[in-house]
């Protein structure tokens, strides 16, 4: 028995950790308890040296000194202030009026608002609960199918995990040892494509099942002119003027040698400024050139869009680090709440309390995973995982298929943060050894892990929505409504594998895409895997080293 334990310490440790989690023990304590328990067993059996645990304080202090993780409370605070200051309600009302005249317009509005909230809040619970409270009763009132309405709300809320500034992308970058800015850039286009696929699904439902997604009735379209006109022509003219001004600025005014991402950020800010100044002048001087719809859309959309470009833009062009960008976002959110006259001490205390809880939740899981990882590496668990993955048939093909199936199955039981802290550190070295770009790999896993929020029956987004939905909405409708969006997310995983250029970032983006295309060619033609790793026992120095 002793020989069996010694020979299979790593798989036994991994299986014990999964068992603890399935029994419902808190993740942070389950990870730490497993690490300490198997560490003591390993010391007793002579596998490990007693000095192994002397590395624990250094690893924990290393987590506390990690500046990158400071972005987590900043972005959380920014999102909570914006969400509790009524931004979600104003966005849903305005965009609902904008798309209301078309079939499925309310569902499309929910998706767009979900994407905007994702780019400002980065918190799934806040997005799902806000949209569930505000939009679900309205969609039910106007005859939307319950499965479509609940599925759209739950799926739109999960966009907060893939569209920057996602909190989990920060954790993913930290675990992969890569730049948060590069991870944000890599995830931006897949997040936007996924949003478009959600809209496409709603459009198809509206075409083939029009009774599932009716248009908003005329009496509900309150944002109209005195003569009954919609005011859409005025909004279209303002949009063309803003886009044209941004294009002229980019082509004629700004320096010609500017990097593309910098040019996009700066010119977009110019376009936003043109629209806002025009709407402000129209209101202050009573010019009367803009309709109520154009003014309302401008004043509701421009502030969050400006904040998004300010925060993400400065990160993308390298002016600010993610931590500094998060600090600017938090300050900007407070100023927006002050401008809207929604800021109060109660709101501030609630936001700070929730921020503290979520930040502690993330850090405790990270500390627990560090304790687990220390012992797991000490018993050569990383070599066991590497041997297991590199010995799969098909090389990269087998590895990517196995990893995505594993993550998809584990997502039924574990949430996004737990997967990022437990699975990613084990898989990243294998992916790196196989020549897979880690930013590309991280975005691929991020899209797959996003399904953890929608998996019936354990998806957290489904629980959040169930908590605010009326009794008329059956739980089965919420579960079945999420299934099409889980399928869409899996299709997105396939698209990222088939078209690696969708994940592009920084100066290294072109090289990464070129490498991934070579990898894809090997994948399609059955390229071989990497040579097996050296399986010699690690010494004490290797046991003591960090992640």
VMD Tcl script that draws the C-alpha trace (Angstrom):
set ca {
  {0.00 0.00 0.00}
  {2.83 2.37 0.89}
  {4.51 1.69 -2.44}
  {1.25 2.40 -4.28}
  {0.83 5.75 -2.48}
  {4.43 6.73 -3.19}
  {4.11 5.83 -6.88}
  {0.76 7.63 -7.33}
  {1.01 10.59 -4.95}
  {0.24 13.20 -7.64}
  {-2.93 11.57 -9.08}
  {-4.15 10.76 -5.55}
  {-3.63 14.39 -4.54}
  {-5.52 15.66 -7.60}
  {-8.39 13.18 -7.08}
  {-8.62 14.11 -3.38}
  {-8.87 17.79 -4.28}
  {-11.72 17.12 -6.76}
  {-13.48 14.99 -4.13}
  {-13.25 17.78 -1.54}
  {-14.72 20.26 -4.02}
  {-17.59 17.91 -4.96}
  {-18.49 17.59 -1.28}
  {-18.95 21.36 -1.20}
  {-15.99 22.44 0.91}
  {-14.90 26.05 0.35}
  {-12.42 26.07 -2.52}
  {-9.64 28.04 -0.81}
  {-9.66 25.79 2.27}
  {-10.00 22.58 0.24}
  {-6.93 23.50 -1.80}
  {-4.85 24.54 1.22}
  {-5.92 21.51 3.30}
  {-5.00 19.12 0.47}
  {-1.63 20.78 0.05}
  {-0.78 20.59 3.76}
  {-2.20 17.07 4.25}
  {-0.35 15.51 1.33}
  {2.74 17.51 2.19}
  {2.80 15.92 5.64}
  {2.18 12.48 4.12}
  {5.00 13.05 1.66}
  {7.38 14.10 4.45}
  {6.40 11.02 6.47}
  {7.01 8.74 3.48}
  {10.33 10.40 2.68}
  {9.17 11.89 -0.63}
  {9.56 15.46 0.55}
  {11.94 17.34 2.80}
  {10.64 18.95 5.97}
  {11.95 22.32 4.82}
  {9.34 22.35 2.03}
  {6.82 24.34 4.06}
  {9.38 27.02 4.82}
  {8.62 28.36 1.34}
  {4.94 29.00 2.20}
  {5.35 32.41 3.90}
  {7.46 33.68 1.00}
  {4.87 32.53 -1.53}
  {2.01 34.14 0.40}
  {3.88 37.44 0.77}
  {4.69 37.23 -2.95}
  {0.95 37.15 -3.69}
  {0.35 40.16 -1.46}
  {3.14 42.08 -3.21}
  {1.76 41.36 -6.70}
  {0.89 44.78 -8.17}
  {-1.11 43.22 -11.01}
  {-3.74 41.90 -8.59}
  {-4.42 45.47 -7.41}
  {-6.46 45.86 -10.60}
  {-9.07 43.43 -9.20}
  {-10.47 45.73 -6.45}
  {-10.19 48.81 -8.70}
  {-12.23 47.32 -11.56}
  {-14.68 45.73 -9.12}
  {-15.28 49.05 -7.39}
  {-15.70 50.82 -10.75}
  {-18.29 48.31 -11.88}
  {-20.28 48.34 -8.66}
  {-20.45 52.15 -8.55}
  {-21.67 52.30 -12.16}
  {-24.18 49.50 -11.68}
  {-25.64 50.93 -8.47}
  {-25.79 54.48 -9.83}
  {-28.55 53.49 -12.27}
  {-26.46 53.23 -15.44}
  {-27.88 49.80 -16.35}
  {-31.45 51.03 -16.03}
  {-30.82 54.08 -18.22}
  {-28.99 52.01 -20.85}
  {-31.72 49.37 -21.04}
  {-34.46 51.98 -21.31}
  {-32.67 54.01 -24.00}
  {-31.42 51.12 -26.15}
  {-34.78 49.37 -25.71}
  {-36.46 52.45 -27.21}
  {-33.86 52.47 -29.99}
  {-34.40 48.85 -31.06}
  {-37.99 48.51 -29.87}
  {-39.68 48.92 -33.29}
  {-38.06 45.73 -34.68}
  {-38.84 42.13 -33.75}
  {-36.51 40.93 -31.05}
  {-35.44 44.51 -30.40}
  {-35.66 44.23 -26.62}
  {-33.52 41.07 -26.64}
  {-30.95 42.78 -28.89}
  {-30.96 45.76 -26.52}
  {-30.26 43.43 -23.58}
  {-27.28 41.94 -25.44}
  {-25.82 45.36 -26.28}
  {-26.32 46.57 -22.73}
  {-24.74 43.35 -21.47}
  {-21.68 44.05 -23.61}
  {-21.48 47.65 -22.36}
  {-21.86 46.55 -18.75}
  {-19.19 43.92 -19.36}
  {-16.81 46.62 -20.57}
  {-17.50 48.76 -17.50}
  {-18.34 46.37 -14.65}
  {-16.52 43.11 -15.35}
  {-18.79 41.38 -12.77}
  {-21.27 38.72 -13.90}
  {-23.53 38.87 -10.84}
  {-24.05 42.64 -11.15}
  {-24.88 42.41 -14.87}
  {-27.28 39.45 -14.63}
  {-29.14 40.72 -11.57}
  {-29.46 44.26 -12.97}
  {-30.82 43.13 -16.32}
  {-32.99 40.45 -14.71}
  {-34.67 42.99 -12.46}
  {-35.12 45.64 -15.14}
  {-35.64 43.91 -18.49}
  {-37.19 40.50 -17.68}
  {-40.55 41.92 -16.47}
  {-40.72 44.16 -19.56}
  {-39.95 41.29 -21.95}
  {-42.58 39.12 -20.27}
  {-45.12 41.95 -20.45}
  {-44.67 42.26 -24.21}
  {-45.01 38.51 -24.85}
  {-41.43 37.26 -25.20}
  {-40.88 33.54 -24.90}
  {-39.60 32.83 -21.39}
  {-36.74 30.64 -22.63}
  {-35.47 33.28 -25.04}
  {-35.81 36.12 -22.52}
  {-34.02 34.31 -19.69}
  {-31.34 32.86 -21.99}
  {-30.51 36.27 -23.44}
  {-30.22 37.88 -19.99}
  {-28.05 35.09 -18.52}
  {-25.78 34.87 -21.57}
  {-25.36 38.64 -21.88}
  {-24.28 38.81 -18.25}
  {-21.51 36.27 -18.86}
  {-19.92 38.60 -21.43}
  {-18.39 40.30 -18.39}
  {-15.95 37.36 -18.22}
  {-14.52 37.68 -21.75}
  {-14.86 41.37 -22.67}
  {-12.16 43.51 -20.99}
  {-11.77 44.61 -18.23}
  {-12.74 41.12 -17.06}
  {-11.52 40.24 -13.59}
  {-10.83 36.65 -14.59}
  {-8.64 37.76 -17.51}
  {-6.47 39.52 -14.91}
  {-6.20 36.27 -12.96}
  {-5.63 34.29 -16.16}
  {-2.77 36.59 -17.21}
  {-1.23 36.31 -13.74}
  {-1.40 32.50 -13.80}
  {0.04 32.31 -17.33}
  {2.79 34.79 -16.53}
  {1.72 37.12 -19.33}
  {0.79 40.80 -19.61}
  {-2.77 41.74 -18.62}
  {-2.80 44.33 -21.43}
  {-1.93 41.64 -24.00}
  {-4.63 39.37 -22.57}
  {-7.17 42.20 -22.82}
  {-6.20 42.93 -26.43}
  {-6.34 39.25 -27.34}
  {-9.81 38.77 -25.82}
  {-11.42 41.93 -27.24}
  {-12.21 40.71 -30.78}
  {-13.47 37.24 -29.69}
  {-15.70 38.97 -27.13}
  {-17.18 41.27 -29.78}
  {-17.68 38.35 -32.20}
  {-19.42 36.36 -29.47}
  {-21.71 39.33 -28.84}
  {-22.52 39.46 -32.58}
  {-23.30 35.73 -32.56}
  {-25.77 36.27 -29.71}
  {-27.45 39.02 -31.75}
  {-27.49 36.72 -34.80}
  {-29.27 34.02 -32.80}
  {-31.94 36.49 -31.65}
  {-32.43 37.69 -35.24}
  {-32.88 34.09 -36.44}
  {-35.43 33.41 -33.70}
  {-37.30 36.61 -34.60}
  {-37.41 35.53 -38.26}
  {-38.42 31.90 -37.82}
  {-40.41 32.22 -34.56}
  {-41.79 35.79 -34.64}
  {-44.19 35.09 -31.76}
  {-41.17 34.40 -29.50}
  {-39.73 37.91 -29.96}
  {-42.40 40.52 -30.81}
  {-41.69 44.17 -31.48}
  {-42.43 46.74 -28.80}
  {-45.99 48.08 -29.23}
  {-46.37 51.66 -30.47}
  {-47.78 52.96 -27.19}
  {-44.64 51.76 -25.37}
  {-42.30 53.80 -27.59}
  {-42.33 56.94 -25.50}
  {-39.14 58.52 -26.84}
  {-40.72 60.21 -29.86}
  {-41.01 63.70 -31.33}
  {-44.05 65.94 -30.92}
  {-45.24 65.01 -34.43}
  {-44.88 61.28 -33.69}
  {-41.63 60.81 -35.64}
  {-39.04 58.42 -34.23}
  {-36.09 60.82 -34.55}
  {-33.87 58.11 -36.02}
  {-32.80 60.27 -38.97}
  {-31.30 62.86 -36.64}
  {-29.44 60.13 -34.73}
  {-28.09 58.70 -38.00}
  {-26.80 62.13 -39.08}
  {-25.09 62.66 -35.70}
  {-23.49 59.20 -35.94}
  {-22.19 59.87 -39.45}
  {-20.79 63.25 -38.33}
  {-19.00 61.69 -35.33}
  {-17.57 58.80 -37.37}
  {-16.56 61.14 -40.18}
  {-14.85 63.51 -37.76}
  {-12.92 60.63 -36.18}
  {-11.89 59.34 -39.62}
  {-10.69 62.77 -40.77}
  {-8.77 63.26 -37.54}
  {-7.08 59.88 -37.93}
  {-6.20 60.47 -41.56}
  {-5.36 64.18 -41.67}
  {-4.50 65.49 -38.21}
  {-2.92 62.79 -36.07}
  {0.68 61.79 -36.69}
  {1.07 59.35 -39.56}
  {3.53 57.04 -37.80}
  {1.23 56.36 -34.83}
  {0.59 52.68 -33.99}
  {-2.78 51.37 -35.14}
  {-4.18 50.73 -31.67}
  {-3.18 54.20 -30.50}
  {-4.77 55.72 -33.62}
  {-8.03 53.84 -33.01}
  {-8.21 54.88 -29.35}
  {-7.44 58.57 -29.91}
  {-9.67 58.97 -32.99}
  {-12.54 57.17 -31.22}
  {-12.27 59.62 -28.34}
  {-12.42 62.48 -30.88}
  {-15.59 61.01 -32.44}
  {-17.19 60.59 -29.03}
  {-16.26 64.18 -28.16}
  {-17.84 65.52 -31.37}
  {-21.14 63.76 -30.66}
  {-21.20 64.88 -27.01}
  {-20.36 68.53 -27.78}
  {-23.03 68.63 -30.53}
  {-25.69 67.22 -28.20}
  {-24.67 69.55 -25.37}
  {-24.76 72.63 -27.64}
  {-28.16 71.56 -28.98}
  {-29.55 71.34 -25.44}
  {-27.93 74.47 -23.97}
  {-28.65 76.81 -26.88}
  {-31.95 75.29 -27.96}
  {-30.78 74.83 -31.55}
  {-33.36 72.12 -32.20}
  {-31.28 70.19 -34.76}
  {-31.22 66.95 -32.79}
  {-34.22 64.81 -31.92}
  {-35.07 63.59 -28.43}
  {-33.84 60.13 -29.44}
  {-30.47 61.49 -30.63}
  {-29.98 63.55 -27.46}
  {-31.00 60.71 -25.15}
  {-28.77 58.13 -26.85}
  {-25.82 60.53 -26.80}
  {-26.11 61.52 -23.14}
  {-26.70 57.92 -21.99}
  {-24.15 56.12 -24.17}
  {-21.29 58.62 -24.39}
  {-20.20 58.67 -20.69}
  {-19.75 54.87 -20.36}
  {-18.19 54.67 -23.83}
  {-15.80 57.48 -22.94}
  {-14.87 55.69 -19.71}
  {-14.28 52.44 -21.61}
  {-11.97 54.10 -24.12}
  {-10.20 56.01 -21.35}
  {-9.49 52.88 -19.30}
  {-8.91 50.22 -21.96}
  {-7.40 52.64 -24.47}
  {-4.68 53.82 -22.12}
  {-3.90 50.19 -21.28}
  {-3.79 49.11 -24.92}
  {-1.47 51.90 -26.06}
  {0.80 51.43 -23.06}
  {0.17 54.78 -21.38}
  {-1.14 53.10 -18.21}
  {-0.73 49.71 -16.56}
  {-3.90 47.70 -15.82}
  {-3.64 48.76 -12.18}
  {-3.40 52.43 -13.14}
  {-6.20 51.99 -15.68}
  {-8.38 50.44 -12.98}
  {-7.65 53.36 -10.65}
  {-8.65 55.84 -13.39}
  {-11.80 53.81 -14.03}
  {-12.75 53.83 -10.34}
  {-12.29 57.61 -10.17}
  {-14.21 58.07 -13.43}
  {-17.10 55.95 -12.11}
  {-17.31 58.08 -8.96}
  {-17.30 61.29 -11.04}
  {-20.04 59.90 -13.31}
  {-22.15 59.01 -10.28}
  {-21.63 62.54 -8.90}
  {-22.61 64.06 -12.26}
  {-25.80 61.97 -12.29}
  {-26.51 62.98 -8.67}
  {-26.65 59.32 -7.66}
  {-23.66 59.17 -5.32}
  {-24.38 58.73 -1.62}
  {-22.59 57.40 1.44}
  {-24.84 54.34 1.41}
  {-23.88 53.55 -2.18}
  {-20.19 54.05 -1.41}
  {-20.33 51.78 1.65}
  {-22.16 49.04 -0.28}
  {-19.69 49.21 -3.16}
  {-16.66 49.15 -0.86}
  {-18.11 46.27 1.16}
  {-18.77 44.16 -1.97}
  {-15.35 45.05 -3.40}
  {-13.63 43.90 -0.22}
  {-15.55 40.61 -0.17}
  {-14.80 39.78 -3.81}
  {-11.13 40.77 -3.54}
  {-10.69 38.61 -0.43}
  {-12.45 35.75 -2.20}
  {-9.99 35.92 -5.10}
  {-6.92 36.27 -2.87}
  {-7.89 33.42 -0.55}
  {-8.35 31.07 -3.52}
  {-4.98 32.18 -4.87}
  {-3.31 31.53 -1.50}
  {-4.97 28.10 -1.28}
  {-3.88 27.22 -4.82}
  {-0.32 28.30 -3.99}
  {-0.23 25.93 -0.99}
  {-1.64 23.14 -3.16}
  {0.77 23.93 -6.00}
  {3.81 23.87 -3.72}
  {3.15 20.30 -2.58}
  {1.91 19.19 -6.00}
  {5.16 20.31 -7.61}
  {7.12 18.71 -4.78}
  {5.66 15.28 -5.60}
  {6.33 15.82 -9.32}
  {2.67 16.49 -10.06}
  {3.58 18.92 -12.84}
  {5.64 16.18 -14.53}
  {2.71 13.77 -14.17}
  {0.35 16.25 -15.87}
  {2.96 16.96 -18.56}
  {3.48 13.26 -19.29}
  {-0.27 12.68 -19.33}
  {-0.95 15.51 -21.80}
  {2.06 15.12 -24.10}
  {1.47 11.38 -24.44}
  {-2.01 11.92 -25.88}
  {-2.35 10.80 -29.51}
  {-2.42 13.55 -32.11}
  {0.05 15.99 -30.54}
  {-1.51 19.44 -30.35}
  {-4.78 18.09 -31.69}
  {-5.11 15.61 -28.88}
  {-3.98 18.16 -26.30}
  {-6.44 20.87 -27.37}
  {-9.34 18.43 -27.63}
  {-8.59 16.87 -24.25}
  {-8.10 20.24 -22.54}
  {-11.31 21.75 -23.90}
  {-13.35 18.64 -23.04}
  {-11.82 18.61 -19.54}
  {-12.54 22.30 -18.94}
  {-16.07 21.99 -20.34}
  {-16.86 19.05 -18.03}
  {-15.26 20.62 -14.94}
  {-17.21 23.81 -15.64}
  {-20.36 21.90 -14.61}
  {-19.02 21.80 -11.04}
  {-16.43 24.59 -10.70}
  {-16.77 28.29 -11.40}
  {-14.51 30.47 -13.51}
  {-12.13 31.57 -10.73}
  {-11.66 28.04 -9.43}
  {-10.84 26.73 -12.91}
  {-8.39 29.58 -13.49}
  {-6.51 28.92 -10.25}
  {-6.56 25.11 -10.33}
  {-6.43 23.99 -13.97}
  {-4.53 26.77 -15.77}
  {-1.27 26.47 -13.78}
  {-1.20 22.74 -14.59}
  {-1.91 23.12 -18.31}
  {0.12 26.25 -19.13}
  {3.60 24.60 -19.01}
  {2.41 21.80 -21.28}
  {0.93 24.26 -23.78}
  {4.14 26.29 -23.74}
  {6.22 23.17 -24.35}
  {4.01 22.25 -27.31}
  {4.68 25.67 -28.86}
  {1.21 27.12 -28.24}
  {1.11 30.88 -27.66}
  {-0.06 31.36 -24.08}
  {-2.15 34.48 -24.76}
  {-4.01 32.57 -27.49}
  {-4.34 29.58 -25.16}
  {-5.60 31.80 -22.33}
  {-8.30 33.41 -24.48}
  {-9.35 29.97 -25.77}
  {-9.73 28.69 -22.21}
  {-11.50 31.91 -21.17}
  {-14.23 31.44 -23.78}
  {-14.61 27.78 -22.78}
  {-14.69 28.61 -19.07}
  {-17.38 31.19 -19.75}
  {-19.78 28.26 -20.16}
  {-19.38 27.56 -16.42}
  {-21.86 30.36 -15.75}
  {-24.50 28.89 -18.09}
  {-24.22 25.14 -17.50}
  {-27.54 23.74 -16.28}
  {-28.11 22.99 -13.46}
  {-25.13 24.57 -11.64}
  {-24.43 27.74 -13.66}
  {-24.09 30.76 -11.38}
  {-25.72 33.10 -13.92}
  {-28.78 30.83 -13.85}
  {-28.85 31.00 -10.05}
  {-28.53 34.79 -10.12}
  {-31.39 35.06 -12.61}
  {-33.57 32.58 -10.69}
  {-33.16 34.73 -7.57}
  {-34.70 37.80 -9.24}
  {-37.15 36.19 -11.72}
  {-40.83 36.04 -10.87}
  {-42.58 32.79 -9.97}
  {-44.22 32.78 -13.42}
  {-40.84 31.94 -14.96}
  {-40.14 28.24 -14.45}
  {-36.67 27.04 -13.59}
  {-36.82 24.65 -16.54}
  {-37.34 27.63 -18.88}
  {-34.20 29.29 -17.49}
  {-32.18 26.09 -18.00}
  {-33.43 25.43 -21.55}
  {-32.97 29.07 -22.46}
  {-29.26 28.84 -21.64}
  {-28.58 25.77 -23.82}
  {-28.42 27.58 -27.23}
  {-25.96 30.10 -25.82}
  {-23.73 27.34 -24.43}
  {-23.68 25.89 -27.96}
  {-22.79 29.33 -29.38}
  {-19.89 29.60 -26.94}
  {-18.61 26.18 -28.00}
  {-18.83 27.27 -31.65}
  {-16.72 30.30 -30.66}
  {-14.13 27.93 -29.18}
  {-13.98 26.14 -32.54}
  {-13.65 29.44 -34.41}
  {-10.68 30.50 -32.27}
  {-8.95 27.19 -32.99}
  {-9.76 27.37 -36.71}
  {-8.87 31.06 -37.08}
  {-6.07 31.85 -34.61}
  {-5.79 35.39 -36.02}
  {-8.93 36.30 -34.06}
  {-6.66 36.59 -31.03}
  {-4.23 39.39 -31.87}
  {-2.33 41.55 -29.44}
  {0.52 44.05 -29.20}
  {3.74 43.89 -31.17}
  {3.93 40.15 -30.67}
  {0.51 39.56 -32.16}
  {1.71 38.92 -35.71}
  {4.35 36.44 -34.55}
  {1.83 34.73 -32.30}
  {-0.69 34.45 -35.14}
  {1.98 33.10 -37.50}
  {3.01 30.52 -34.89}
  {-0.61 29.55 -34.26}
  {-1.21 29.13 -38.00}
  {1.73 26.72 -38.10}
  {0.26 24.97 -35.08}
  {-3.14 24.84 -36.79}
  {-1.55 23.35 -39.90}
  {0.04 20.65 -37.72}
  {-3.31 20.22 -35.96}
  {-5.18 19.69 -39.22}
  {-2.53 17.34 -40.62}
  {-1.94 15.41 -37.43}
  {1.34 16.95 -36.31}
  {3.25 15.10 -33.64}
  {3.52 16.16 -30.04}
  {6.51 17.27 -28.08}
  {9.00 14.83 -26.69}
  {8.21 13.50 -23.23}
  {9.62 15.47 -20.39}
  {12.46 14.30 -18.21}
  {10.95 12.28 -15.36}
  {13.83 12.45 -12.92}
  {12.96 13.23 -9.30}
  {13.18 16.87 -8.32}
  {15.56 17.94 -5.57}
  {14.83 20.18 -2.61}
  {15.54 23.37 -4.52}
  {12.87 22.50 -7.08}
  {10.40 21.70 -4.29}
  {10.98 25.13 -2.79}
  {10.61 27.13 -5.97}
  {7.37 29.00 -6.65}
  {4.87 28.79 -9.44}
}
mol new
graphics top color blue
foreach p $ca { graphics top sphere $p radius 0.5 }
foreach p [lrange $ca 0 end-1] q [lrange $ca 1 end] { graphics top cylinder $p $q radius 0.2 }
display resetview
